[in-house]
Amino acid sequence: MKNKNVINYFKQVHADKVEYNKQMARLKELPSDYQVVYKEVQKFLWEFTAGDGMDMLPPMLELLDFFEEGAANNIPVLQLVGEDVGSFAENTLHEMQAKTRINELKRKMNERIAKKISKE
């Protein structure tokens, strides 16, 4: 059973890597200013991910779709996301359904509190 779990894990890691590489190939097709903003938002979002970060792939794919649509409509990237890219990134983080480090930190904090209070 343990070997099967390890094999499945590595299969998933490989599939995630293939998907990520496909996303990065699509990104390279966008105008350079779009690439810069996407990579900065991506870097910001990955600061908050839990685990290996691969749970971020679906939301990052949605973001890439959004950027591709904006580029296809000739919308300047800062008009698409706003001049405050940091706020855009933060709002994107809050809208994401991916498991984030923040969620993990909050869960652990709540567990510690519950444990300490129940001992009193």
PyMOL commands that set and color helices and strands:
alter all, ss='L'
color gray80, all
select helices_A, chain A and resi 2-27+32-46+54-72+77-81+85-95+101-119
alter helices_A, ss='H'
color red, helices_A
deselect
rebuild
show_as cartoon
